[in-house]
């Protein structure tokens, strides 16, 4: 198949491209590199079945040719991370909604199959867990920056389903729950890369509130397995699916486990919720996906434990920090990072 991945130089997109290339598919990645560098795709850019186009997904001229040539489009291009969304809510809304409009409009011309990646954020303030795809959603007020992201992705979902019902575009919507692993950047405010980087660097490990918030973290390899299975399954069309893991862990216990696995002496520092609220980053206590629907269709069951996920992330971040230390000719930290990576 000819596969197009928008935002394919990003964390999840690069892993998806790598898996599809290994299967022998012809993969084209389009990314404007505004959120990432090309480092994530550097190791397979020389593959004969890989093509990279640096462009915004909103460039209709570029996207017309790319979508016309594709059999399946994985639409991952978006503004990601609560921190970035809170800082630039207008950009998040415009990027997420307009980019999806362009992709769906161009896909409609030749009824190209499109998988849309949405987020668990759309469940909003729901307290009853696990979260099921057919349940009502409870979004917070418009003056809280966090919810602009949830609303933009929810509108993406409505667009995708509308294009299927009205224009016959075979669309699938996936709601991702806390996907983590190698290549995820700490700078976007993601909790595990942040904690791992702090632990490896010997800095204070910051946890908001009392750390009793609970999350289900998904290894990126499991997420990629689910995305491919749904994109290629004919009965998934016109539907919304949770993609994640249902193994919960508190953020405080997560920080403790990261500290243990890193062999770190960093202190775990609790920061009052008020500090997060000032940034518009309202926190939810629990986020657990109901995986019944995706399991019934594809047999999907997450295979990676939280320890496996953490070890892979620690290894990646340790090597990244070790390389940075080597560039600074600082052998002390470099040696420590290599030991952690091993």
PLY file of the C-alpha trace (Angstrom):
ply
format ascii 1.0
element vertex 342
property float x
property float y
property float z
element edge 341
property int vertex1
property int vertex2
end_header
0.00 0.00 0.00
0.86 3.65 -0.35
0.51 5.19 3.12
0.49 8.89 3.98
1.19 9.96 7.58
0.58 13.59 8.48
2.70 14.69 11.42
4.81 11.63 10.74
8.04 13.13 12.08
6.47 13.31 15.54
6.69 10.82 18.38
3.84 8.46 17.45
4.01 9.16 13.72
7.66 8.13 13.47
6.97 4.81 15.21
3.99 4.21 12.92
6.11 4.95 9.84
8.85 2.62 11.07
6.39 -0.26 11.60
4.77 0.19 8.18
8.14 0.43 6.42
9.21 -2.82 8.09
6.09 -4.44 6.63
7.17 -3.33 3.16
4.60 -0.56 2.68
5.45 2.59 0.75
5.31 5.39 3.32
5.20 9.15 2.81
5.54 11.44 5.82
4.42 15.07 5.64
5.44 17.33 8.51
6.30 21.02 8.80
8.75 20.25 11.65
7.27 23.08 13.72
7.01 20.84 16.79
9.75 18.30 16.05
13.08 18.06 14.26
13.72 15.43 11.62
15.72 13.35 14.13
12.83 10.96 14.76
12.85 9.78 11.14
16.54 10.16 10.39
17.38 6.47 10.80
15.04 5.36 7.99
15.12 8.35 5.65
17.38 6.43 3.30
14.88 3.58 2.80
13.77 3.15 -0.80
10.11 2.91 0.22
10.18 6.11 2.32
9.52 9.67 1.23
9.52 12.84 3.33
7.80 16.12 2.43
8.34 19.18 4.58
5.06 21.07 4.45
2.16 22.24 6.55
-0.86 19.96 6.32
-2.92 23.05 5.47
-1.07 23.53 2.17
-3.77 22.30 -0.21
-1.56 22.17 -3.28
0.96 19.87 -1.62
-1.67 17.80 0.18
-3.75 17.26 -2.97
-0.96 15.34 -4.69
-0.03 13.39 -1.54
-3.57 12.29 -0.71
-4.32 11.40 -4.34
-1.32 9.04 -4.28
-2.25 7.40 -0.95
-4.35 4.33 -0.22
-4.65 5.16 3.50
-4.10 8.45 5.34
-3.12 8.46 9.01
-3.86 11.99 10.20
-1.65 12.68 13.23
-0.67 16.30 12.56
-1.84 18.45 15.49
-0.78 20.71 18.31
-0.01 18.36 21.21
0.64 18.65 24.93
-1.43 20.53 27.51
1.45 22.95 28.15
1.68 24.06 24.52
-2.10 24.28 24.22
-2.39 26.45 27.33
0.33 28.77 26.03
-1.10 29.07 22.49
-4.79 28.10 22.48
-5.64 29.96 19.26
-2.86 28.17 17.41
-4.02 24.81 18.76
-7.60 25.35 17.64
-6.64 26.61 14.18
-4.03 23.91 13.56
-6.17 21.01 14.73
-9.43 21.96 13.07
-8.23 23.51 9.79
-5.69 20.75 9.17
-8.37 18.08 9.58
-10.74 20.00 7.31
-8.14 20.05 4.54
-7.33 16.33 4.87
-10.97 15.24 4.87
-11.99 17.56 2.03
-9.20 16.27 -0.22
-9.81 12.64 0.79
-13.48 13.05 -0.15
-12.64 13.55 -3.84
-11.53 9.95 -4.28
-12.99 8.42 -1.09
-9.58 7.76 0.44
-9.55 5.96 3.79
-8.60 8.25 6.71
-7.74 7.44 10.32
-8.08 10.44 12.65
-6.19 10.48 15.95
-8.15 12.14 18.71
-7.50 12.13 22.46
-8.79 11.01 25.85
-9.03 14.73 26.65
-12.44 14.77 24.93
-13.91 12.88 27.92
-13.31 16.08 29.87
-14.51 16.13 33.45
-16.14 12.71 33.51
-15.66 10.97 36.86
-17.27 7.60 36.15
-14.67 5.16 34.85
-13.82 3.38 32.64
-14.58 5.77 29.78
-16.73 4.27 27.03
-16.92 5.64 23.50
-20.73 6.02 23.49
-20.96 8.01 26.73
-21.71 11.71 27.16
-18.73 14.07 27.31
-18.31 16.81 29.93
-16.13 19.68 28.76
-14.99 22.49 31.06
-15.55 26.26 30.56
-14.09 28.27 27.65
-11.95 30.46 29.91
-9.84 27.42 30.88
-7.14 27.01 28.22
-6.99 23.25 28.63
-10.40 22.66 27.10
-9.62 24.41 23.82
-7.58 21.35 22.84
-10.33 18.91 23.83
-12.93 20.89 21.88
-10.76 21.15 18.78
-10.15 17.40 18.74
-13.81 16.70 19.42
-14.74 18.82 16.42
-12.24 16.75 14.41
-14.23 13.67 15.46
-17.53 15.22 14.41
-16.01 16.21 11.06
-14.69 12.71 10.44
-18.03 11.05 11.17
-19.89 13.69 9.13
-17.65 13.09 6.11
-18.41 9.37 6.36
-22.18 9.84 6.67
-22.60 12.63 4.13
-19.79 12.10 1.62
-18.89 8.44 1.96
-15.31 9.04 3.11
-14.25 5.89 5.03
-13.06 7.45 8.30
-12.04 5.91 11.63
-11.58 7.90 14.86
-9.19 6.82 17.62
-8.97 8.32 21.11
-5.43 7.92 22.43
-4.77 7.52 26.16
-1.36 8.68 27.45
0.91 7.15 24.82
4.55 7.06 25.98
7.89 5.69 24.81
11.15 6.48 23.03
11.28 9.76 21.05
8.65 11.52 23.16
9.91 15.00 24.01
9.88 16.30 27.57
9.53 19.87 26.34
5.84 19.43 25.55
5.03 18.93 29.25
4.51 15.13 29.04
4.70 13.68 32.54
6.89 10.59 32.05
9.61 12.19 29.85
9.69 15.11 32.30
10.08 12.90 35.36
12.66 10.68 33.68
14.74 13.66 32.54
14.61 15.16 36.03
15.62 11.86 37.63
18.53 11.28 35.26
19.75 14.85 35.66
19.56 14.74 39.46
16.99 17.55 39.55
13.87 17.64 41.72
11.10 15.44 40.30
7.96 17.59 40.20
4.52 16.12 40.89
1.42 18.34 40.97
-0.99 18.04 43.88
-0.52 15.07 46.21
0.22 12.69 43.34
-2.95 10.67 43.86
-4.08 11.35 40.28
-4.20 8.06 38.41
-3.47 7.39 34.75
-3.18 4.47 32.33
-0.02 4.75 30.21
0.26 3.06 26.83
3.50 1.94 25.19
3.81 3.49 21.74
4.34 0.06 20.18
0.91 -1.04 21.48
-0.68 2.17 20.20
0.81 1.63 16.73
-0.50 -1.94 16.65
-3.99 -0.64 17.43
-3.88 2.19 14.88
-2.87 -0.11 12.04
-5.47 -2.73 12.96
-8.25 -0.13 13.01
-7.12 1.67 9.85
-7.19 -1.58 7.89
-10.37 -3.14 9.33
-13.41 -2.57 7.09
-15.86 -2.71 10.01
-14.09 0.11 11.87
-15.32 2.73 9.39
-17.55 5.43 10.86
-16.70 4.43 14.42
-14.80 5.84 17.41
-12.37 3.64 19.36
-10.41 4.04 22.58
-6.72 3.12 22.23
-4.74 2.66 25.40
-4.03 0.52 28.43
-6.27 -0.15 31.43
-3.48 -0.66 33.99
-3.68 2.28 36.40
-0.88 3.87 38.39
-0.83 7.00 40.57
1.47 9.82 39.50
3.29 9.68 42.85
3.93 5.95 42.52
4.99 6.57 38.92
7.58 9.10 40.09
8.83 6.70 42.78
9.19 3.87 40.27
11.05 6.10 37.81
13.41 7.15 40.58
14.03 3.49 41.46
14.66 2.40 37.87
17.01 5.35 37.25
18.93 4.74 40.47
18.40 8.45 41.08
18.88 10.50 44.24
16.46 13.18 43.07
13.86 14.38 45.55
10.20 14.09 44.61
8.64 17.52 45.11
4.88 18.03 45.41
3.66 21.26 43.82
0.22 22.64 44.82
-2.55 22.31 42.27
-2.93 26.09 42.36
0.36 26.42 40.45
-1.01 24.26 37.66
-4.38 26.04 37.74
-2.67 29.38 37.20
-1.34 27.97 33.94
-4.85 26.85 32.96
-3.92 23.19 33.28
-6.86 21.83 35.26
-6.14 18.26 36.35
-8.43 15.21 36.31
-8.15 12.51 38.96
-8.64 9.40 36.82
-8.53 8.47 33.14
-9.24 4.81 32.31
-10.32 3.62 28.85
-12.87 0.90 28.30
-11.17 -1.31 25.68
-14.12 -3.64 25.07
-14.97 -2.18 21.67
-11.51 -2.34 20.11
-10.87 -5.76 21.60
-14.09 -7.15 20.14
-13.22 -5.90 16.66
-9.45 -6.48 16.43
-8.49 -8.59 19.45
-6.32 -5.72 20.71
-4.86 -6.20 24.19
-1.99 -3.98 25.41
1.13 -6.13 25.76
3.63 -3.82 27.50
3.79 -3.40 31.27
4.41 -0.06 32.95
7.94 -1.20 33.85
8.68 -2.12 30.22
7.39 1.27 29.13
9.48 3.08 31.73
12.66 1.13 30.94
12.36 1.93 27.23
11.74 5.61 27.96
14.62 5.79 30.45
17.00 4.17 27.97
16.06 6.67 25.26
16.26 9.73 27.50
19.55 8.55 29.03
21.14 8.18 25.60
19.78 11.56 24.51
21.15 13.28 27.62
24.41 11.37 27.29
24.85 12.63 23.74
24.16 16.18 24.90
26.74 15.77 27.66
29.28 14.43 25.17
28.84 17.55 23.02
29.62 19.64 26.10
32.76 17.53 26.80
31.39 16.65 30.23
32.42 13.02 30.88
30.88 12.83 34.38
27.19 13.03 33.42
27.87 11.12 30.23
29.15 8.14 32.19
26.18 8.23 34.54
23.66 8.42 31.67
25.27 5.48 29.87
25.07 3.42 33.06
21.36 4.24 33.38
20.77 3.36 29.72
22.38 -0.03 30.21
0 1
1 2
2 3
3 4
4 5
5 6
6 7
7 8
8 9
9 10
10 11
11 12
12 13
13 14
14 15
15 16
16 17
17 18
18 19
19 20
20 21
21 22
22 23
23 24
24 25
25 26
26 27
27 28
28 29
29 30
30 31
31 32
32 33
33 34
34 35
35 36
36 37
37 38
38 39
39 40
40 41
41 42
42 43
43 44
44 45
45 46
46 47
47 48
48 49
49 50
50 51
51 52
52 53
53 54
54 55
55 56
56 57
57 58
58 59
59 60
60 61
61 62
62 63
63 64
64 65
65 66
66 67
67 68
68 69
69 70
70 71
71 72
72 73
73 74
74 75
75 76
76 77
77 78
78 79
79 80
80 81
81 82
82 83
83 84
84 85
85 86
86 87
87 88
88 89
89 90
90 91
91 92
92 93
93 94
94 95
95 96
96 97
97 98
98 99
99 100
100 101
101 102
102 103
103 104
104 105
105 106
106 107
107 108
108 109
109 110
110 111
111 112
112 113
113 114
114 115
115 116
116 117
117 118
118 119
119 120
120 121
121 122
122 123
123 124
124 125
125 126
126 127
127 128
128 129
129 130
130 131
131 132
132 133
133 134
134 135
135 136
136 137
137 138
138 139
139 140
140 141
141 142
142 143
143 144
144 145
145 146
146 147
147 148
148 149
149 150
150 151
151 152
152 153
153 154
154 155
155 156
156 157
157 158
158 159
159 160
160 161
161 162
162 163
163 164
164 165
165 166
166 167
167 168
168 169
169 170
170 171
171 172
172 173
173 174
174 175
175 176
176 177
177 178
178 179
179 180
180 181
181 182
182 183
183 184
184 185
185 186
186 187
187 188
188 189
189 190
190 191
191 192
192 193
193 194
194 195
195 196
196 197
197 198
198 199
199 200
200 201
201 202
202 203
203 204
204 205
205 206
206 207
207 208
208 209
209 210
210 211
211 212
212 213
213 214
214 215
215 216
216 217
217 218
218 219
219 220
220 221
221 222
222 223
223 224
224 225
225 226
226 227
227 228
228 229
229 230
230 231
231 232
232 233
233 234
234 235
235 236
236 237
237 238
238 239
239 240
240 241
241 242
242 243
243 244
244 245
245 246
246 247
247 248
248 249
249 250
250 251
251 252
252 253
253 254
254 255
255 256
256 257
257 258
258 259
259 260
260 261
261 262
262 263
263 264
264 265
265 266
266 267
267 268
268 269
269 270
270 271
271 272
272 273
273 274
274 275
275 276
276 277
277 278
278 279
279 280
280 281
281 282
282 283
283 284
284 285
285 286
286 287
287 288
288 289
289 290
290 291
291 292
292 293
293 294
294 295
295 296
296 297
297 298
298 299
299 300
300 301
301 302
302 303
303 304
304 305
305 306
306 307
307 308
308 309
309 310
310 311
311 312
312 313
313 314
314 315
315 316
316 317
317 318
318 319
319 320
320 321
321 322
322 323
323 324
324 325
325 326
326 327
327 328
328 329
329 330
330 331
331 332
332 333
333 334
334 335
335 336
336 337
337 338
338 339
339 340
340 341
